[in-house]
Amino acid sequence: MKNLLILLALTLMSAYTASAQSKLKFGHINSAELLELMPERNQIQVELEEYAKQLETQLTTMTTEYQTKVADYQQNEASWTELIKNSKLSEISDLERRIQEFQSTAQQSLQQKEQQLVEPLINRAQDAIDKVAAANGYTYVFDTSTGAVVVFPDSDNLLGLVKKELGCLLYTSLSGL
């Protein structure tokens, strides 16, 4: 009787272990590729380029003003008094400092603008990935675009299912993914 109970317990444990292992389902997706395929990405790129152009125009204006002041100083330095020279040098130094600050601030502003525009796109993609994974019983989904997973067991590529979930009109050459 004792042997029968042990055998029954081992059988139940084996069945539970096999059941738990069979429930694991692996999938993978290249999220960078997915984001590139989403139609909103093009509009985001256009907006970022326009914003960068505005910043560049402002920097060009400041640089032109700086060059004009430097040329004026070099041309008239001999005829100016020390007080005027010091005043002009102070103006040039101040403008130089403002240009450097603007360059630094503009770079940060451009990065913030990109994050602001891309975040909803990333959230939409993540929501679609989550829905596809849940609907199809995936326990783990690896992102192959990060390079963090070098070797992974056989898994299903979810890109096609996620594209379908998003309803994207994506390139037909990639529809088989």
C-alpha positions in Angstrom: 0.0 0.0 0.0 2.8 2.4 0.9 4.5 1.7 -2.5 1.2 2.3 -4.2 1.0 5.8 -2.5 4.6 6.6 -3.5 3.9 5.5 -7.0 0.8 7.6 -7.2 2.6 10.7 -5.7 5.4 10.3 -8.3 2.9 10.0 -11.1 1.0 13.1 -10.0 4.3 15.0 -9.7 5.4 13.9 -13.1 2.1 14.9 -14.6 2.2 18.3 -12.9 5.8 18.9 -14.0 4.9 17.9 -17.6 1.8 20.1 -17.5 3.8 23.1 -16.2 6.5 22.7 -18.8 4.0 22.3 -21.6 2.4 25.6 -20.6 5.6 27.5 -21.3 5.4 29.1 -24.8 8.2 31.2 -26.2 7.9 33.9 -28.8 10.2 36.6 -30.1 9.8 39.9 -31.9 12.1 42.6 -33.3 10.6 45.7 -31.7 12.8 48.1 -33.6 11.6 46.6 -36.9 8.0 46.8 -35.7 8.4 50.5 -34.8 10.0 51.3 -38.2 7.0 49.6 -39.9 4.4 51.5 -38.1 3.0 54.3 -40.3 3.0 56.9 -37.5 6.8 56.6 -37.6 7.0 58.6 -40.8 5.0 61.5 -39.3 7.2 61.5 -36.2 10.3 61.7 -38.4 8.9 64.6 -40.3 8.0 66.5 -37.1 11.5 65.9 -35.6 13.2 67.1 -38.8 11.0 70.3 -38.8 11.8 70.9 -35.1 15.6 70.3 -35.7 15.4 72.7 -38.7 13.9 75.4 -36.5 16.7 75.0 -33.9 19.3 75.0 -36.7 17.9 78.2 -38.1 18.1 79.9 -34.7 21.7 78.7 -34.3 22.6 80.0 -37.7 21.1 83.4 -36.9 23.2 83.6 -33.7 26.3 82.4 -35.4 25.9 85.0 -38.2 25.5 87.8 -35.5 28.6 86.5 -33.8 30.7 86.6 -37.0 29.4 90.1 -37.8 30.4 91.4 -34.4 33.8 89.7 -34.6 34.4 91.2 -38.1 33.3 94.6 -36.9 35.6 94.4 -34.0 38.6 93.4 -36.1 37.9 96.2 -38.6 37.4 99.0 -36.1 39.6 98.0 -33.2 42.4 100.5 -34.1 40.0 103.4 -34.0 38.1 102.6 -30.8 39.0 103.7 -27.3 39.7 101.1 -24.6 36.2 101.5 -23.2 34.5 100.7 -26.5 36.9 97.8 -27.2 36.1 96.3 -23.8 32.4 96.8 -24.4 32.6 95.1 -27.8 34.7 92.2 -26.4 32.1 91.8 -23.7 29.3 91.6 -26.2 31.2 89.1 -28.3 32.0 86.9 -25.2 28.4 87.1 -24.1 27.1 86.0 -27.5 29.7 83.2 -27.6 28.4 82.0 -24.2 24.8 82.2 -25.4 25.6 80.2 -28.5 27.2 77.4 -26.4 24.2 77.3 -24.1 21.8 77.3 -27.0 23.7 74.3 -28.6 23.5 72.4 -25.4 19.9 73.2 -24.7 18.8 72.6 -28.3 20.3 69.1 -28.2 18.4 68.3 -25.0 15.3 69.8 -26.4 15.5 67.7 -29.5 15.9 64.5 -27.5 12.9 65.4 -25.3 10.8 66.1 -28.4 11.8 62.8 -29.8 10.9 61.0 -26.6 7.6 62.9 -26.4 6.7 61.9 -30.0 7.9 58.3 -29.8 6.5 57.3 -26.4 2.9 56.9 -27.6 4.1 54.8 -30.5 6.2 52.5 -28.2 3.2 52.2 -25.8 0.9 51.3 -28.7 3.4 48.6 -29.9 3.8 47.2 -26.4 0.1 47.0 -25.9 -0.3 45.1 -29.2 2.5 42.8 -28.2 0.9 42.2 -24.8 -2.5 41.4 -26.4 -1.0 39.0 -29.0 1.0 37.2 -26.3 -2.0 36.9 -24.0 -4.4 35.8 -26.8 -2.0 33.2 -28.1 -0.8 31.9 -24.8 2.8 33.1 -24.8 4.6 32.9 -21.5 7.7 34.7 -22.6 8.3 37.1 -25.6 11.9 38.0 -26.3 12.9 41.3 -28.0 15.6 40.3 -30.5 16.3 44.0 -31.4 18.1 44.6 -28.2 20.7 42.0 -28.7 20.4 41.0 -25.0 19.1 37.5 -26.0 21.9 35.8 -28.0 20.6 32.3 -27.9 17.0 31.4 -27.3 15.0 28.2 -27.7 12.8 27.8 -30.8 10.0 30.3 -30.6 7.4 31.9 -32.7 8.0 35.3 -34.4 5.1 37.5 -33.3 5.8 40.3 -35.8 3.0 39.2 -38.2 0.5 38.8 -35.4 1.3 42.1 -33.8 1.1 43.9 -37.2 -2.3 42.4 -37.6 -3.3 43.5 -34.1 -2.2 47.0 -34.9 -4.0 47.0 -38.2 -1.0 48.5 -39.9 -0.8 48.8 -43.6 2.8 47.6 -43.6 5.1 46.7 -46.5 3.8 43.6 -48.2 7.3 42.3 -48.7 7.4 41.8 -44.9 3.9 40.4 -44.5 5.2 36.9 -44.3 7.1 37.6 -41.1 
